[in-house]
């Protein structure tokens, strides 16, 4: 017997370890007057990578290691729209030798519950060989600080 999938519910902002504010742009809105769904994935990528760069765990230009997205998913609960800023909550729920599952909640500025939430799974690979590598000590420390 097929059982219905559990309907996701929005997370509370207290469930996230770090936050970044992301400005919306006029071009983010679609013809329906809210941010188009594809933009949410861009915000996920921006929030995670900016945090890793700021904390010294990722060098996107010259680093020997890069993170590839191998899985992504998003649930939408409420619309977001220009010109409101978006607050991206970030946490880590799983990590392995070379992979990390980052979860992101997107909040209307000051809201207590997420307008959308989802995840990215990054596998970290050697830039030249394209083979998975162990998380660097710097990245492992950031992952630990975000783990919930």
Backbone torsions as a table, in degrees:
resi	resn	phi	psi	omega
1	UNK	NA	131.0	176.8
2	UNK	-80.7	128.5	177.1
3	UNK	-101.2	144.7	177.7
4	UNK	-65.5	143.6	177.1
5	UNK	-65.9	148.0	176.3
6	UNK	-67.3	128.4	-179.9
7	UNK	-74.1	126.5	179.2
8	UNK	-65.5	151.2	175.8
9	UNK	-123.6	150.6	-177.4
10	UNK	-69.2	140.3	177.4
11	UNK	-77.3	159.7	173.7
12	UNK	-90.3	148.1	-177.7
13	UNK	-59.5	-25.9	-179.8
14	UNK	-66.9	-11.5	-178.6
15	UNK	-84.5	0.3	-177.4
16	UNK	-112.2	148.3	-173.8
17	UNK	-90.1	-27.7	-176.9
18	UNK	-146.1	156.2	179.6
19	UNK	-133.7	148.2	172.9
20	UNK	-133.8	139.0	174.3
21	UNK	-92.9	132.5	-179.5
22	UNK	-123.0	122.1	177.7
23	UNK	-73.3	145.5	172.1
24	UNK	-89.1	161.0	178.7
25	UNK	-121.2	155.8	177.6
26	UNK	-53.5	-41.1	-176.9
27	UNK	-72.2	-9.5	178.0
28	UNK	-71.0	-30.3	-178.7
29	UNK	-71.8	145.4	174.8
30	UNK	-103.1	-173.8	-175.8
31	UNK	-65.5	-13.7	178.3
32	UNK	-88.7	-2.1	175.5
33	UNK	87.8	12.2	174.5
34	UNK	-134.4	169.5	-177.6
35	UNK	-63.4	132.1	179.0
36	UNK	-68.5	145.5	-174.7
37	UNK	-56.9	-33.2	-178.1
38	UNK	-64.9	-27.5	-179.7
39	UNK	-66.1	-32.1	-179.2
40	UNK	-59.1	-40.4	178.7
41	UNK	-66.3	-35.1	175.1
42	UNK	-63.5	-41.1	177.5
43	UNK	-64.4	-39.0	176.3
44	UNK	-56.5	-51.8	-178.3
45	UNK	-60.4	-45.0	-179.8
46	UNK	-61.8	-47.5	-177.3
47	UNK	-61.6	-48.0	-176.7
48	UNK	-67.2	-52.6	-175.2
49	UNK	-67.5	-38.1	177.2
50	UNK	-62.3	-41.7	178.4
51	UNK	-63.2	-44.7	179.9
52	UNK	-64.4	-39.8	178.4
53	UNK	-65.4	-47.9	-179.4
54	UNK	-59.8	-34.0	-177.8
55	UNK	-90.9	7.7	174.8
56	UNK	75.0	21.3	-177.8
57	UNK	-102.0	-5.1	-177.8
58	UNK	-149.0	130.8	174.3
59	UNK	-120.0	98.3	-173.3
60	UNK	-70.9	-21.5	-177.6
61	UNK	-91.2	-44.3	-172.4
62	UNK	-122.4	-2.2	-177.6
63	UNK	-67.5	150.6	179.2
64	UNK	-79.5	-16.0	-176.5
65	UNK	-118.4	138.4	175.8
66	UNK	-128.6	153.3	177.5
67	UNK	-103.0	124.7	177.4
68	UNK	-104.4	136.1	175.2
69	UNK	-77.6	123.3	178.6
70	UNK	-114.0	-10.8	177.9
71	UNK	-157.4	141.4	176.8
72	UNK	-150.5	154.3	-177.7
73	UNK	-162.2	151.4	178.8
74	UNK	-148.8	140.9	170.2
75	UNK	-116.3	139.2	-177.0
76	UNK	-112.7	132.2	-178.1
77	UNK	-118.1	-33.9	-178.2
78	UNK	-150.7	147.0	-178.5
79	UNK	-72.3	149.5	170.8
80	UNK	-118.3	151.2	-176.7
81	UNK	-151.9	150.9	170.7
82	UNK	-62.9	137.4	14.7
83	UNK	-103.9	15.8	-176.1
84	UNK	-68.7	134.4	172.6
85	UNK	-69.0	153.2	178.3
86	UNK	-113.8	138.0	175.2
87	UNK	-106.3	120.3	-178.7
88	UNK	-99.7	115.5	173.9
89	UNK	-87.8	141.2	-176.3
90	UNK	-129.8	138.8	172.9
91	UNK	-150.5	163.2	174.1
92	UNK	-116.1	131.9	178.8
93	UNK	-112.4	-18.4	178.3
94	UNK	-150.4	144.4	171.9
95	UNK	-151.2	151.7	178.8
96	UNK	-130.1	-159.2	-178.5
97	UNK	-62.0	-41.3	-176.3
98	UNK	-131.8	6.2	-176.1
99	UNK	-130.6	153.6	-180.0
100	UNK	-141.3	135.4	172.7
101	UNK	-102.1	109.0	176.0
102	UNK	-94.6	132.9	174.4
103	UNK	-112.0	139.0	-174.5
104	UNK	-128.6	132.9	171.9
105	UNK	-113.2	131.5	177.8
106	UNK	-104.6	123.4	-174.0
107	UNK	-119.9	137.6	166.7
108	UNK	-61.3	142.6	-175.5
109	UNK	-51.9	123.1	178.4
110	UNK	84.4	-7.8	-179.1
111	UNK	-72.4	149.9	-180.0
112	UNK	-89.7	-23.3	179.8
113	UNK	-119.2	150.8	-174.8
114	UNK	-69.8	138.5	171.5
115	UNK	-79.9	-27.7	176.6
116	UNK	-156.0	154.6	175.6
117	UNK	-154.3	151.7	-179.6
118	UNK	-168.9	-161.9	-179.0
119	UNK	-149.0	159.4	170.3
120	UNK	-126.5	137.7	168.0
121	UNK	-109.2	120.5	176.1
122	UNK	-103.3	136.6	167.2
123	UNK	-109.8	127.5	-178.6
124	UNK	-91.8	128.0	-175.4
125	UNK	-129.9	156.9	172.7
126	UNK	-68.4	129.4	-175.8
127	UNK	-57.5	-39.4	-175.8
128	UNK	-82.0	-49.1	-175.0
129	UNK	-83.4	-19.3	-176.9
130	UNK	64.5	21.3	179.2
131	UNK	-101.3	144.4	178.4
132	UNK	-57.2	143.1	177.3
133	UNK	-129.6	158.3	177.7
134	UNK	-66.7	145.3	177.3
135	UNK	-57.7	135.2	177.3
136	UNK	-66.9	159.7	176.5
137	UNK	-57.5	-37.5	179.9
138	UNK	-65.6	-45.0	179.6
139	UNK	-67.9	-41.9	179.3
140	UNK	-59.9	-37.2	178.8
141	UNK	-66.8	-41.4	178.3
142	UNK	-66.0	-43.8	178.5
143	UNK	-57.9	-44.8	179.7
144	UNK	-60.8	-41.2	-178.0
145	UNK	-68.5	-20.5	-179.3
146	UNK	-99.2	-7.6	-173.9
147	UNK	-71.1	131.0	178.2
148	UNK	-124.5	NA	NA
